[in-house]
Amino acid sequence: MINNEDFAKRLQKVIDYYNESASSFAEKIGVQRSSISHILSGRNKPSLDFVLKVLSSFPEVELYWLLNGKGKFPYEGKTEVVIPVEKNIKEEKITHQVSEIKQTVKNNSNEKSIERIVIFYTDGSFKNYEDL
């Protein structure tokens, strides 16, 4: 169960971190200004849709931290690289492109390596590449 008061504090921390007003924050995540006000005041509980909009618009916000305060904010996890790819490209060509991307990142960063690459297709499906 989400503690409304604690959730409101964490949401306010997110708003402050990005130097947003409640109004501009609402606009960025695509909700009405009153939704932010009601959640911050404790009048309403956040919906799943609301939480997903925050996470989608602000990737540094970590789900478990936002919901129950566990974890860190801003999230300093792995960086995601999103590359749009058409579904009709042959699998071997995609694998080759993923290998090239991985090598490029490896050459540009002495400390970091790619753990996995996920390709999201326009039809909603995806392909996960790990340990290439």
PyMOL commands that set and color helices and strands:
alter all, ss='L'
color gray80, all
select helices_A, chain A and resi 4-17+22-29+33-41+48-57+63-68+91-108
alter helices_A, ss='H'
color red, helices_A
select strands_A, chain A and resi 116-120+126-130
alter strands_A, ss='S'
color yellow, strands_A
deselect
rebuild
show_as cartoon
